[in-house]
Amino acid sequence: MMLLGTIDRYWFAPMPAERLATLRVITGAFATLYLLLRSPHLTGYAHFPARQFAPIGVVTLLDAPLPAGLAYAVFAVTLLCGVAFVSGARYRLSGPLFALGFLWVTTYRSSWGMVFHQDNLVALHLLVLALAPAAEVWSHDARRLASRRQPPLEPAGRFGWAVRAMCWLTVVSYVLAGIAKLENAGWAWSEGEVLRTHVAYDAVRKLELGGIHSPIGAWLVRYEWPFSVLGLATLLLELGAPLALLHRRLAWVWVIGVWGFHIGVIALMAITFAYPVSGCAFASFFPVERLRELRLVRRVWPLPAPQ
């Protein structure tokens, strides 16, 4: 019983409704902008030959590609739900619809021969937020029901579990990436030669195919020692991710390290993982509700009038 009590206190630690609402806005805004900015790429598959269709994940429900018109319609509805998600409008409906729509659109894009793993964490975070009471404050729904609102909401466990879950999903995603490296290359990854070969191959492939490559990576592969450092640092950051769950200071150290890792990937391979690079992937580790105290943020997202 003591163990169950400890687990309950951890997962349902009281947290402010404002934190969950801020995470809704941050994650929802990122996902909506991502869909909008990548719309040519995300909808371009609508006219691909059916023989290239290789469904994965939730898209395995299909035996054949969607008609082009239906694919465009799903994308458009998902975008509209994204706007409602961010504003917290009819959230009990728009929350799940946007989370499922984002999952479908990105999985459908990955069902044409190349899987884009960077979308997975965004989709999981959206699903958690869709199931959580993330529109209780700082939302269209909250303003609509303001006349019936009781005194301001106190921090509660029903807001805390979703924040915890988002942190865990982030950590587990990096641990799995580290485990995948060990399964594919073993501890030799930490010696750097595997990473060096990977960077060199990426540069040569992009040069041959006319893609955007990194001149820094192409130059650096001439040297061995930097990749020994980078290979070991990568494993330490990924396998050491659970330390970020222990204390906020450790979370800061880990987040800065992982963010630097992603900047390094851009520098060496011209590959951008937008969600972590933007910082949005790590927002759940911190009291992000304080962002609304910043003057610049208040201009874009003003605080509600006191009730």
C-alpha positions as CSV (number, residue, x, y, z in Angstrom):
1,M,0.0,0.0,0.0
2,M,2.9,2.4,0.7
3,L,4.3,1.7,-2.7
4,L,0.9,2.4,-4.3
5,G,0.6,5.6,-2.3
6,T,4.1,6.7,-3.5
7,I,3.2,6.0,-7.1
8,D,-0.1,7.9,-6.8
9,R,1.6,10.9,-5.2
10,Y,4.2,11.0,-8.0
11,W,1.8,10.7,-10.9
12,F,-0.9,12.8,-9.4
13,A,1.3,15.5,-7.9
14,P,-0.7,18.7,-7.7
15,M,0.2,21.1,-10.6
16,P,-1.4,24.3,-11.7
17,A,-4.1,24.2,-14.4
18,E,-2.2,27.1,-16.0
19,R,0.9,24.9,-16.7
20,L,-1.2,22.3,-18.5
21,A,-3.0,25.1,-20.5
22,T,0.4,26.6,-21.5
23,L,1.6,23.2,-22.7
24,R,-1.6,22.9,-24.7
25,V,-0.8,26.2,-26.4
26,I,2.9,25.5,-26.9
27,T,2.5,22.0,-28.3
28,G,-0.7,22.7,-30.3
29,A,0.8,25.8,-31.8
30,F,4.0,24.0,-32.8
31,A,2.0,21.1,-34.3
32,T,-0.4,23.4,-36.2
33,L,2.4,25.5,-37.6
34,Y,4.3,22.4,-38.5
35,L,1.4,21.1,-40.6
36,L,0.9,24.5,-42.2
37,L,4.5,25.1,-43.1
38,R,5.0,21.5,-44.3
39,S,1.6,21.3,-46.1
40,P,3.1,20.9,-49.7
41,H,5.1,17.9,-48.4
42,L,2.3,16.4,-46.3
43,T,-0.3,16.6,-49.0
44,G,2.0,15.9,-52.0
45,Y,1.5,12.1,-51.5
46,A,-2.2,12.4,-52.5
47,H,-1.2,11.9,-56.2
48,F,1.6,9.3,-55.8
49,P,1.1,6.0,-57.6
50,A,-0.8,3.4,-55.5
51,R,2.1,0.9,-55.9
52,Q,4.3,3.1,-53.7
53,F,1.8,2.9,-50.8
54,A,3.2,1.0,-47.9
55,P,0.9,1.7,-44.9
56,I,2.3,1.7,-41.4
57,G,0.8,2.3,-37.9
58,V,-2.8,3.5,-37.9
59,V,-2.8,3.7,-41.7
60,T,-2.6,-0.1,-41.9
61,L,-6.4,0.2,-41.6
62,L,-6.3,1.0,-45.3
63,D,-5.8,-1.5,-48.1
64,A,-5.3,1.3,-50.7
65,P,-4.5,5.0,-50.7
66,L,-7.2,7.5,-49.9
67,P,-8.7,9.4,-52.9
68,A,-6.9,12.7,-53.3
69,G,-9.9,14.8,-52.4
70,L,-10.4,12.9,-49.1
71,A,-6.7,13.2,-48.2
72,Y,-6.9,17.0,-48.7
73,A,-10.1,17.2,-46.7
74,V,-8.6,15.3,-43.7
75,F,-5.6,17.6,-43.8
76,A,-7.8,20.7,-43.9
77,V,-10.0,19.5,-41.0
78,T,-7.0,18.7,-39.0
79,L,-5.6,22.2,-39.4
80,L,-8.9,23.7,-38.3
81,C,-9.0,21.4,-35.3
82,G,-5.4,22.6,-34.5
83,V,-6.6,26.2,-34.3
84,A,-9.4,25.1,-31.9
85,F,-6.9,23.0,-29.9
86,V,-4.6,26.0,-29.3
87,S,-7.5,28.3,-28.4
88,G,-9.2,25.7,-26.3
89,A,-12.5,25.9,-28.2
90,R,-14.8,22.9,-27.7
91,Y,-11.8,21.2,-26.4
92,R,-13.5,17.9,-25.5
93,L,-14.1,17.5,-29.3
94,S,-11.3,19.5,-30.9
95,G,-8.6,18.0,-28.6
96,P,-9.0,14.4,-29.6
97,L,-9.8,15.3,-33.2
98,F,-6.6,17.3,-33.6
99,A,-4.4,14.7,-31.9
100,L,-5.8,11.9,-34.0
101,G,-5.8,14.0,-37.1
102,F,-2.1,14.9,-36.6
103,L,-1.3,11.2,-36.0
104,W,-3.1,10.2,-39.1
105,V,-1.6,12.9,-41.4
106,T,1.9,12.3,-40.3
107,T,1.6,8.5,-40.4
108,Y,0.0,8.7,-43.8
109,R,3.0,10.8,-45.0
110,S,5.3,8.0,-43.6
111,S,3.4,5.3,-45.5
112,W,5.0,6.0,-48.8
113,G,8.4,4.4,-48.3
114,M,10.2,6.6,-45.8
115,V,9.4,6.8,-42.1
116,F,9.7,10.2,-40.4
117,H,10.4,9.3,-36.7
118,Q,10.6,13.0,-35.7
119,D,6.8,13.2,-35.8
120,N,6.2,10.5,-33.1
121,L,6.9,12.6,-30.0
122,V,4.7,15.4,-31.1
123,A,1.8,13.0,-31.8
124,L,2.2,11.3,-28.4
125,H,2.3,14.7,-26.6
126,L,-0.9,15.8,-28.4
127,L,-2.7,12.6,-27.5
128,V,-1.8,13.1,-23.8
129,L,-3.0,16.7,-23.9
130,A,-6.2,15.6,-25.7
131,L,-7.1,13.3,-22.8
132,A,-6.2,15.8,-20.1
133,P,-8.2,18.8,-18.8
134,A,-5.9,21.2,-20.7
135,A,-8.6,23.8,-21.4
136,E,-9.8,24.5,-17.9
137,V,-8.1,27.9,-17.9
138,W,-6.7,30.3,-20.5
139,S,-9.0,29.0,-23.2
140,H,-12.1,29.9,-25.2
141,D,-14.0,27.3,-23.2
142,A,-13.0,28.8,-19.9
143,R,-14.1,32.3,-21.0
144,R,-17.4,30.9,-22.3
145,L,-18.1,29.3,-18.9
146,A,-16.7,32.1,-16.8
147,S,-20.1,33.1,-15.5
148,R,-20.4,29.6,-13.9
149,R,-16.8,29.5,-12.7
150,Q,-16.2,28.9,-9.0
151,P,-13.1,30.4,-7.3
152,P,-9.8,30.1,-9.2
153,L,-8.7,26.5,-9.7
154,E,-6.1,25.2,-7.2
155,P,-3.2,23.0,-8.3
156,A,-4.5,19.4,-8.5
157,G,-3.4,16.0,-9.5
158,R,-5.8,15.9,-12.4
159,F,-3.6,18.5,-14.1
160,G,-0.3,16.9,-12.9
161,W,-0.5,13.5,-14.5
162,A,-0.5,14.8,-18.0
163,V,2.6,16.9,-17.4
164,R,4.3,13.9,-15.8
165,A,3.3,11.7,-18.8
166,M,4.7,14.2,-21.3
167,C,8.1,14.2,-19.5
168,W,8.2,10.5,-19.4
169,L,7.4,10.2,-23.1
170,T,10.2,12.6,-24.0
171,V,12.7,10.7,-21.8
172,V,11.6,7.3,-23.1
173,S,11.9,8.4,-26.7
174,Y,15.6,9.3,-26.2
175,V,16.3,6.1,-24.2
176,L,14.9,4.1,-27.1
177,A,17.1,6.0,-29.5
178,G,20.1,5.1,-27.4
179,I,19.1,1.4,-27.2
180,A,18.6,1.3,-30.9
181,K,22.2,2.6,-31.4
182,L,23.5,-0.2,-29.1
183,E,21.5,-2.8,-30.9
184,N,22.8,-1.7,-34.3
185,A,26.4,-0.9,-33.5
186,G,27.0,-2.0,-29.9
187,W,29.3,0.0,-27.6
188,A,31.4,0.6,-30.7
189,W,29.1,3.6,-31.2
190,S,30.9,5.3,-28.3
191,E,34.2,5.0,-30.2
192,G,33.0,7.3,-32.9
193,E,33.8,5.5,-36.1
194,V,30.2,4.4,-36.7
195,L,29.0,8.0,-36.3
196,R,31.9,9.2,-38.5
197,T,30.9,6.8,-41.2
198,H,27.3,7.7,-40.9
199,V,28.1,11.4,-41.3
200,A,30.4,10.7,-44.3
201,Y,27.7,8.6,-46.0
202,D,25.1,11.2,-45.5
203,A,27.2,13.9,-47.1
204,V,28.2,11.8,-50.1
205,R,24.6,10.6,-50.7
206,K,23.3,14.2,-50.6
207,L,26.1,15.4,-52.9
208,E,25.3,12.7,-55.4
209,L,21.5,13.3,-55.3
210,G,21.7,17.0,-55.3
211,G,20.4,17.5,-51.7
212,I,21.4,20.0,-49.1
213,H,24.5,18.7,-47.3
214,S,26.6,20.1,-44.5
215,P,30.1,21.3,-45.6
216,I,31.1,21.2,-41.9
217,G,30.3,17.5,-41.6
218,A,32.1,16.8,-44.9
219,W,35.2,18.6,-43.6
220,L,35.1,17.1,-40.1
221,V,35.1,13.4,-41.2
222,R,38.8,13.8,-42.0
223,Y,39.5,13.7,-38.3
224,E,38.8,10.8,-35.9
225,W,38.9,12.3,-32.4
226,P,35.8,14.6,-32.6
227,F,33.6,11.6,-33.4
228,S,34.9,9.7,-30.4
229,V,33.7,12.6,-28.2
230,L,30.5,13.0,-30.1
231,G,29.7,9.3,-30.1
232,L,30.1,8.9,-26.4
233,A,28.3,12.1,-25.6
234,T,25.3,11.0,-27.7
235,L,25.0,7.7,-25.8
236,L,25.4,9.5,-22.4
237,L,22.6,12.0,-23.3
238,E,20.2,9.4,-24.6
239,L,20.7,6.6,-22.1
240,G,21.0,9.2,-19.2
241,A,17.7,10.9,-20.1
242,P,15.9,9.5,-17.0
243,L,18.1,11.7,-14.8
244,A,16.1,14.6,-16.1
245,L,13.1,13.3,-14.1
246,L,14.9,13.4,-10.8
247,H,15.3,17.2,-10.3
248,R,14.7,20.4,-12.3
249,R,18.4,21.3,-12.2
250,L,19.3,18.0,-13.8
251,A,16.5,18.6,-16.3
252,W,18.1,21.9,-17.3
253,V,21.5,20.3,-17.7
254,W,20.0,17.4,-19.8
255,V,17.8,19.7,-21.9
256,I,20.7,22.0,-22.7
257,G,22.8,19.0,-23.6
258,V,20.2,17.4,-25.9
259,W,19.4,20.7,-27.5
260,G,23.1,21.1,-28.3
261,F,23.1,17.6,-29.7
262,H,20.4,18.5,-32.1
263,I,22.2,21.7,-33.1
264,G,25.2,19.5,-33.8
265,V,23.1,17.2,-36.0
266,I,22.1,20.3,-38.1
267,A,25.7,21.4,-38.3
268,L,27.1,18.0,-39.3
269,M,24.3,16.6,-41.4
270,A,21.9,19.4,-42.2
271,I,19.1,17.5,-40.6
272,T,16.6,19.4,-38.4
273,F,14.5,17.8,-35.7
274,A,12.2,20.8,-35.4
275,Y,10.3,19.8,-32.2
276,P,13.3,19.5,-29.9
277,V,15.3,22.3,-31.7
278,S,12.3,24.7,-31.0
279,G,12.5,23.7,-27.3
280,C,8.8,22.8,-27.4
281,A,9.6,19.1,-26.8
282,F,11.0,19.9,-23.4
283,A,8.5,22.4,-22.1
284,S,6.8,19.9,-19.8
285,F,9.9,19.8,-17.6
286,F,9.6,23.4,-16.5
287,P,7.0,25.9,-15.0
288,V,6.1,27.2,-18.4
289,E,3.1,29.1,-17.1
290,R,5.5,31.8,-16.0
291,L,6.1,32.6,-19.7
292,R,2.9,34.7,-19.6
293,E,4.5,37.1,-17.2
294,L,6.9,38.2,-19.9
295,R,6.0,41.4,-21.6
296,L,6.6,40.1,-25.1
297,V,4.3,37.1,-24.5
298,R,1.6,39.2,-22.9
299,R,1.4,41.3,-26.1
300,V,0.6,38.1,-28.1
301,W,-1.3,36.2,-25.4
302,P,-2.7,38.7,-22.9
303,L,-3.6,37.5,-19.4
304,P,-7.4,37.2,-18.7
305,A,-9.0,39.9,-16.6
306,P,-9.4,38.9,-12.9
307,Q,-12.8,37.3,-12.1
